[in-house]
Amino acid sequence: MDALVVLTEELVKAVVKNPEDVKVKEFETDEEETVLIQVFVNSEDIGSAIGKEGRIANAIRTLVQAAAHLTINKKVKINIDTF
């Protein structure tokens, strides 16, 4: 598994009540310099994963984007959804 996927998964698992339900997948985009990471969480955990006014989700995005900049020099988009 890619390091960015592992990092994203661990960060999300740390803030949800059902970490065993977290699924993270990486997708290629039409833009060459962008990676899309899709995060699926239990419907009970969507509020915890996003946080008040999106603060948790934005913090996770910031950390993963910083890691991506240092390792692969690409932008990262992260979508959080329920399955």
N, CA, C and O atoms as CSV, one atom per row, in Angstrom:
chain,resi,resn,atom,element,x,y,z
A,1,MET,N,N,0.842,-1.186,0.000
A,1,MET,CA,C,0.000,0.000,0.000
A,1,MET,C,C,0.880,1.239,0.000
A,1,MET,O,O,1.939,1.267,0.627
A,2,ASP,N,N,0.441,2.225,-0.688
A,2,ASP,CA,C,1.187,3.468,-0.797
A,2,ASP,C,C,1.292,4.158,0.565
A,2,ASP,O,O,0.383,4.059,1.389
A,3,ALA,N,N,2.389,4.843,0.791
A,3,ALA,CA,C,2.629,5.510,2.074
A,3,ALA,C,C,1.576,6.570,2.383
A,3,ALA,O,O,1.200,6.739,3.543
A,4,LEU,N,N,1.099,7.279,1.377
A,4,LEU,CA,C,0.071,8.295,1.605
A,4,LEU,C,C,-1.252,7.671,2.019
A,4,LEU,O,O,-1.979,8.231,2.840
A,5,VAL,N,N,-1.562,6.522,1.457
A,5,VAL,CA,C,-2.782,5.807,1.819
A,5,VAL,C,C,-2.684,5.328,3.265
A,5,VAL,O,O,-3.642,5.449,4.029
A,6,VAL,N,N,-1.538,4.789,3.634
A,6,VAL,CA,C,-1.332,4.315,5.002
A,6,VAL,C,C,-1.422,5.474,5.984
A,6,VAL,O,O,-2.069,5.351,7.024
A,7,LEU,N,N,-0.789,6.585,5.673
A,7,LEU,CA,C,-0.847,7.758,6.535
A,7,LEU,C,C,-2.281,8.238,6.700
A,7,LEU,O,O,-2.719,8.502,7.820
A,8,THR,N,N,-3.010,8.352,5.610
A,8,THR,CA,C,-4.404,8.792,5.661
A,8,THR,C,C,-5.246,7.837,6.494
A,8,THR,O,O,-6.047,8.264,7.326
A,9,GLU,N,N,-5.060,6.556,6.267
A,9,GLU,CA,C,-5.825,5.545,7.002
A,9,GLU,C,C,-5.560,5.628,8.503
A,9,GLU,O,O,-6.495,5.571,9.302
A,10,GLU,N,N,-4.304,5.763,8.886
A,10,GLU,CA,C,-3.969,5.840,10.305
A,10,GLU,C,C,-4.516,7.109,10.958
A,10,GLU,O,O,-4.975,7.071,12.100
A,11,LEU,N,N,-4.469,8.219,10.249
A,11,LEU,CA,C,-5.002,9.471,10.788
A,11,LEU,C,C,-6.517,9.382,10.987
A,11,LEU,O,O,-7.036,9.822,12.013
A,12,VAL,N,N,-7.214,8.822,10.021
A,12,VAL,CA,C,-8.665,8.701,10.132
A,12,VAL,C,C,-9.040,7.709,11.228
A,12,VAL,O,O,-9.956,7.965,12.010
A,13,LYS,N,N,-8.343,6.584,11.289
A,13,LYS,CA,C,-8.629,5.586,12.321
A,13,LYS,C,C,-8.457,6.151,13.730
A,13,LYS,O,O,-9.128,5.710,14.663
A,14,ALA,N,N,-7.566,7.120,13.884
A,14,ALA,CA,C,-7.306,7.712,15.190
A,14,ALA,C,C,-8.463,8.574,15.690
A,14,ALA,O,O,-8.552,8.831,16.890
A,15,VAL,N,N,-9.343,9.025,14.811
A,15,VAL,CA,C,-10.407,9.947,15.224
A,15,VAL,C,C,-11.810,9.342,15.175
A,15,VAL,O,O,-12.767,10.010,15.565
A,16,VAL,N,N,-11.961,8.115,14.717
A,16,VAL,CA,C,-13.289,7.510,14.615
A,16,VAL,C,C,-13.504,6.454,15.697
A,16,VAL,O,O,-12.548,5.963,16.297
A,17,LYS,N,N,-14.768,6.112,15.939
A,17,LYS,CA,C,-15.117,5.115,16.959
A,17,LYS,C,C,-15.028,3.692,16.429
A,17,LYS,O,O,-14.863,2.752,17.206
A,18,ASN,N,N,-15.134,3.523,15.120
A,18,ASN,CA,C,-15.079,2.199,14.494
A,18,ASN,C,C,-13.913,2.126,13.511
A,18,ASN,O,O,-14.131,2.101,12.300
A,19,PRO,N,N,-12.680,2.092,14.013
A,19,PRO,CA,C,-11.525,2.119,13.098
A,19,PRO,C,C,-11.436,0.906,12.178
A,19,PRO,O,O,-10.827,0.986,11.112
A,20,GLU,N,N,-12.032,-0.210,12.573
A,20,GLU,CA,C,-11.977,-1.408,11.733
A,20,GLU,C,C,-12.802,-1.240,10.457
A,20,GLU,O,O,-12.621,-1.994,9.502
A,21,ASP,N,N,-13.706,-0.258,10.434
A,21,ASP,CA,C,-14.543,-0.020,9.256
A,21,ASP,C,C,-13.942,0.957,8.251
A,21,ASP,O,O,-14.517,1.167,7.183
A,22,VAL,N,N,-12.815,1.550,8.567
A,22,VAL,CA,C,-12.205,2.550,7.682
A,22,VAL,C,C,-11.572,1.858,6.470
A,22,VAL,O,O,-10.788,0.919,6.611
A,23,LYS,N,N,-11.928,2.340,5.287
A,23,LYS,CA,C,-11.364,1.840,4.027
A,23,LYS,C,C,-10.806,3.028,3.251
A,23,LYS,O,O,-11.473,4.054,3.119
A,24,VAL,N,N,-9.600,2.892,2.744
A,24,VAL,CA,C,-8.954,3.987,2.012
A,24,VAL,C,C,-8.432,3.442,0.689
A,24,VAL,O,O,-7.765,2.409,0.647
A,25,LYS,N,N,-8.747,4.153,-0.388
A,25,LYS,CA,C,-8.286,3.757,-1.716
A,25,LYS,C,C,-7.706,4.966,-2.430
A,25,LYS,O,O,-8.149,6.098,-2.237
A,26,GLU,N,N,-6.706,4.701,-3.255
A,26,GLU,CA,C,-6.066,5.761,-4.050
A,26,GLU,C,C,-6.470,5.598,-5.507
A,26,GLU,O,O,-6.502,4.487,-6.036
A,27,PHE,N,N,-6.778,6.723,-6.149
A,27,PHE,CA,C,-7.182,6.717,-7.554
A,27,PHE,C,C,-6.325,7.696,-8.334
A,27,PHE,O,O,-5.909,8.735,-7.820
A,28,GLU,N,N,-6.073,7.346,-9.574
A,28,GLU,CA,C,-5.405,8.260,-10.493
A,28,GLU,C,C,-6.449,9.244,-11.019
A,28,GLU,O,O,-7.614,8.886,-11.193
A,29,THR,N,N,-6.036,10.460,-11.265
A,29,THR,CA,C,-6.949,11.464,-11.813
A,29,THR,C,C,-6.499,11.843,-13.215
A,29,THR,O,O,-5.430,11.435,-13.668
A,30,ASP,N,N,-7.312,12.616,-13.885
A,30,ASP,CA,C,-6.964,13.087,-15.225
A,30,ASP,C,C,-5.795,14.071,-15.163
A,30,ASP,O,O,-5.029,14.213,-16.116
A,31,GLU,N,N,-5.680,14.738,-14.031
A,31,GLU,CA,C,-4.579,15.676,-13.831
A,31,GLU,C,C,-3.335,14.881,-13.421
A,31,GLU,O,O,-3.382,14.106,-12.465
A,32,GLU,N,N,-2.246,15.066,-14.126
A,32,GLU,CA,C,-1.033,14.287,-13.874
A,32,GLU,C,C,-0.415,14.560,-12.511
A,32,GLU,O,O,0.235,13.685,-11.939
A,33,GLU,N,N,-0.611,15.758,-11.990
A,33,GLU,CA,C,0.050,16.131,-10.742
A,33,GLU,C,C,-0.868,16.026,-9.530
A,33,GLU,O,O,-0.588,16.622,-8.490
A,34,THR,N,N,-1.964,15.272,-9.651
A,34,THR,CA,C,-2.915,15.164,-8.555
A,34,THR,C,C,-3.248,13.700,-8.279
A,34,THR,O,O,-3.425,12.903,-9.200
A,35,VAL,N,N,-3.328,13.366,-6.996
A,35,VAL,CA,C,-3.724,12.041,-6.546
A,35,VAL,C,C,-5.016,12.202,-5.755
A,35,VAL,O,O,-5.136,13.119,-4.942
A,36,LEU,N,N,-5.984,11.318,-5.988
A,36,LEU,CA,C,-7.235,11.329,-5.250
A,36,LEU,C,C,-7.234,10.173,-4.260
A,36,LEU,O,O,-7.009,9.023,-4.636
A,37,ILE,N,N,-7.485,10.485,-3.001
A,37,ILE,CA,C,-7.611,9.456,-1.978
A,37,ILE,C,C,-9.045,9.487,-1.483
A,37,ILE,O,O,-9.528,10.510,-0.997
A,38,GLN,N,N,-9.720,8.352,-1.613
A,38,GLN,CA,C,-11.117,8.223,-1.178
A,38,GLN,C,C,-11.132,7.464,0.146
A,38,GLN,O,O,-10.585,6.368,0.259
A,39,VAL,N,N,-11.774,8.075,1.147
A,39,VAL,CA,C,-11.869,7.474,2.474
A,39,VAL,C,C,-13.324,7.128,2.737
A,39,VAL,O,O,-14.208,7.972,2.588
A,40,PHE,N,N,-13.570,5.882,3.129
A,40,PHE,CA,C,-14.906,5.445,3.501
A,40,PHE,C,C,-14.914,5.110,4.982
A,40,PHE,O,O,-14.055,4.376,5.471
A,41,VAL,N,N,-15.903,5.662,5.696
A,41,VAL,CA,C,-16.039,5.394,7.126
A,41,VAL,C,C,-17.464,4.918,7.405
A,41,VAL,O,O,-18.365,5.084,6.583
A,42,ASN,N,N,-17.641,4.329,8.568
A,42,ASN,CA,C,-18.956,3.918,9.028
A,42,ASN,C,C,-19.840,5.160,9.109
A,42,ASN,O,O,-19.354,6.242,9.440
A,43,SER,N,N,-21.123,5.019,8.811
A,43,SER,CA,C,-22.023,6.175,8.820
A,43,SER,C,C,-22.093,6.842,10.191
A,43,SER,O,O,-22.383,8.035,10.279
A,44,GLU,N,N,-21.834,6.093,11.257
A,44,GLU,CA,C,-21.806,6.670,12.604
A,44,GLU,C,C,-20.595,7.576,12.810
A,44,GLU,O,O,-20.613,8.440,13.688
A,45,ASP,N,N,-19.557,7.392,12.021
A,45,ASP,CA,C,-18.291,8.094,12.223
A,45,ASP,C,C,-18.067,9.286,11.301
A,45,ASP,O,O,-17.030,9.942,11.396
A,46,ILE,N,N,-19.000,9.579,10.424
A,46,ILE,CA,C,-18.761,10.653,9.455
A,46,ILE,C,C,-18.542,11.991,10.158
A,46,ILE,O,O,-17.702,12.782,9.729
A,47,GLY,N,N,-19.277,12.248,11.215
A,47,GLY,CA,C,-19.097,13.496,11.963
A,47,GLY,C,C,-17.739,13.588,12.619
A,47,GLY,O,O,-17.126,14.655,12.636
A,48,SER,N,N,-17.263,12.482,13.159
A,48,SER,CA,C,-15.945,12.455,13.797
A,48,SER,C,C,-14.834,12.629,12.776
A,48,SER,O,O,-13.833,13.293,13.045
A,49,ALA,N,N,-15.010,12.036,11.609
A,49,ALA,CA,C,-13.977,12.111,10.578
A,49,ALA,C,C,-13.891,13.501,9.956
A,49,ALA,O,O,-12.809,13.942,9.570
A,50,ILE,N,N,-15.012,14.184,9.858
A,50,ILE,CA,C,-15.016,15.517,9.261
A,50,ILE,C,C,-14.765,16.592,10.311
A,50,ILE,O,O,-14.035,17.550,10.059
A,51,GLY,N,N,-15.361,16.440,11.475
A,51,GLY,CA,C,-15.163,17.404,12.551
A,51,GLY,C,C,-16.032,18.633,12.395
A,51,GLY,O,O,-16.646,18.860,11.352
A,52,LYS,N,N,-16.069,19.418,13.457
A,52,LYS,CA,C,-16.874,20.640,13.456
A,52,LYS,C,C,-16.311,21.611,12.418
A,52,LYS,O,O,-15.128,21.951,12.441
A,53,GLU,N,N,-17.181,22.046,11.513
A,53,GLU,CA,C,-16.824,22.950,10.420
A,53,GLU,C,C,-15.694,22.395,9.539
A,53,GLU,O,O,-14.976,23.163,8.900
A,54,GLY,N,N,-15.536,21.064,9.503
A,54,GLY,CA,C,-14.543,20.434,8.650
A,54,GLY,C,C,-13.109,20.523,9.145
A,54,GLY,O,O,-12.170,20.289,8.385
A,55,ARG,N,N,-12.939,20.856,10.404
A,55,ARG,CA,C,-11.580,21.078,10.908
A,55,ARG,C,C,-10.728,19.811,10.932
A,55,ARG,O,O,-9.544,19.864,10.598
A,56,ILE,N,N,-11.300,18.682,11.317
A,56,ILE,CA,C,-10.540,17.428,11.346
A,56,ILE,C,C,-10.149,17.024,9.926
A,56,ILE,O,O,-8.997,16.675,9.666
A,57,ALA,N,N,-11.114,17.075,9.011
A,57,ALA,CA,C,-10.832,16.716,7.618
A,57,ALA,C,C,-9.763,17.623,7.023
A,57,ALA,O,O,-8.877,17.151,6.310
A,58,ASN,N,N,-9.837,18.906,7.307
A,58,ASN,CA,C,-8.831,19.836,6.787
A,58,ASN,C,C,-7.460,19.570,7.387
A,58,ASN,O,O,-6.450,19.694,6.695
A,59,ALA,N,N,-7.410,19.208,8.656
A,59,ALA,CA,C,-6.122,18.881,9.287
A,59,ALA,C,C,-5.514,17.639,8.652
A,59,ALA,O,O,-4.312,17.593,8.392
A,60,ILE,N,N,-6.349,16.626,8.402
A,60,ILE,CA,C,-5.868,15.404,7.751
A,60,ILE,C,C,-5.360,15.732,6.351
A,60,ILE,O,O,-4.299,15.255,5.949
A,61,ARG,N,N,-6.104,16.536,5.612
A,61,ARG,CA,C,-5.679,16.939,4.265
A,61,ARG,C,C,-4.339,17.671,4.307
A,61,ARG,O,O,-3.468,17.421,3.474
A,62,THR,N,N,-4.172,18.565,5.267
A,62,THR,CA,C,-2.935,19.334,5.377
A,62,THR,C,C,-1.742,18.417,5.628
A,62,THR,O,O,-0.697,18.572,4.995
A,63,LEU,N,N,-1.889,17.467,6.545
A,63,LEU,CA,C,-0.786,16.549,6.855
A,63,LEU,C,C,-0.438,15.661,5.661
A,63,LEU,O,O,0.737,15.466,5.351
A,64,VAL,N,N,-1.448,15.131,5.000
A,64,VAL,CA,C,-1.196,14.245,3.854
A,64,VAL,C,C,-0.616,15.035,2.683
A,64,VAL,O,O,0.268,14.537,1.985
A,65,GLN,N,N,-1.095,16.245,2.458
A,65,GLN,CA,C,-0.545,17.075,1.385
A,65,GLN,C,C,0.912,17.425,1.649
A,65,GLN,O,O,1.720,17.458,0.720
A,66,ALA,N,N,1.256,17.688,2.906
A,66,ALA,CA,C,2.653,17.978,3.239
A,66,ALA,C,C,3.530,16.760,2.975
A,66,ALA,O,O,4.628,16.886,2.433
A,67,ALA,N,N,3.048,15.588,3.356
A,67,ALA,CA,C,3.807,14.361,3.095
A,67,ALA,C,C,3.944,14.109,1.597
A,67,ALA,O,O,4.999,13.677,1.133
A,68,ALA,N,N,2.885,14.375,0.842
A,68,ALA,CA,C,2.932,14.178,-0.613
A,68,ALA,C,C,3.921,15.131,-1.262
A,68,ALA,O,O,4.649,14.754,-2.180
A,69,HIS,N,N,3.942,16.349,-0.787
A,69,HIS,CA,C,4.875,17.333,-1.340
A,69,HIS,C,C,6.318,16.889,-1.124
A,69,HIS,O,O,7.165,17.071,-1.998
A,70,LEU,N,N,6.592,16.309,0.036
A,70,LEU,CA,C,7.956,15.871,0.347
A,70,LEU,C,C,8.346,14.587,-0.371
A,70,LEU,O,O,9.517,14.398,-0.700
A,71,THR,N,N,7.375,13.692,-0.624
A,71,THR,CA,C,7.723,12.385,-1.170
A,71,THR,C,C,7.536,12.276,-2.684
A,71,THR,O,O,8.436,11.813,-3.386
A,72,ILE,N,N,6.379,12.697,-3.189
A,72,ILE,CA,C,6.110,12.496,-4.617
A,72,ILE,C,C,5.910,13.799,-5.378
A,72,ILE,O,O,5.740,13.786,-6.597
A,73,ASN,N,N,5.927,14.913,-4.676
A,73,ASN,CA,C,5.778,16.234,-5.280
A,73,ASN,C,C,4.500,16.340,-6.126
A,73,ASN,O,O,4.517,16.843,-7.250
A,74,LYS,N,N,3.389,15.849,-5.547
A,74,LYS,CA,C,2.087,15.943,-6.200
A,74,LYS,C,C,1.074,16.509,-5.220
A,74,LYS,O,O,1.285,16.474,-4.008
A,75,LYS,N,N,-0.012,17.024,-5.742
A,75,LYS,CA,C,-1.115,17.489,-4.914
A,75,LYS,C,C,-2.011,16.311,-4.572
A,75,LYS,O,O,-2.088,15.342,-5.327
A,76,VAL,N,N,-2.681,16.395,-3.444
A,76,VAL,CA,C,-3.561,15.326,-2.996
A,76,VAL,C,C,-4.943,15.899,-2.709
A,76,VAL,O,O,-5.083,16.935,-2.059
A,77,LYS,N,N,-5.960,15.202,-3.209
A,77,LYS,CA,C,-7.337,15.518,-2.872
A,77,LYS,C,C,-7.863,14.351,-2.045
A,77,LYS,O,O,-7.675,13.191,-2.412
A,78,ILE,N,N,-8.521,14.657,-0.928
A,78,ILE,CA,C,-9.075,13.604,-0.078
A,78,ILE,C,C,-10.571,13.818,0.041
A,78,ILE,O,O,-11.028,14.899,0.414
A,79,ASN,N,N,-11.335,12.771,-0.280
A,79,ASN,CA,C,-12.778,12.788,-0.113
A,79,ASN,C,C,-13.132,11.806,1.005
A,79,ASN,O,O,-12.643,10.677,1.030
A,80,ILE,N,N,-13.986,12.249,1.925
A,80,ILE,CA,C,-14.433,11.384,3.015
A,80,ILE,C,C,-15.924,11.143,2.828
A,80,ILE,O,O,-16.700,12.084,2.660
A,81,ASP,N,N,-16.315,9.873,2.858
A,81,ASP,CA,C,-17.703,9.503,2.617
A,81,ASP,C,C,-18.045,8.256,3.425
A,81,ASP,O,O,-17.162,7.611,3.991
A,82,THR,N,N,-19.337,7.922,3.473
A,82,THR,CA,C,-19.758,6.690,4.136
A,82,THR,C,C,-19.927,5.602,3.094
A,82,THR,O,O,-20.070,5.885,1.904
A,83,PHE,N,N,-19.912,4.374,3.539
A,83,PHE,CA,C,-20.124,3.258,2.601
A,83,PHE,C,C,-21.473,2.648,2.811
A,83,PHE,O,O,-21.835,1.697,2.118
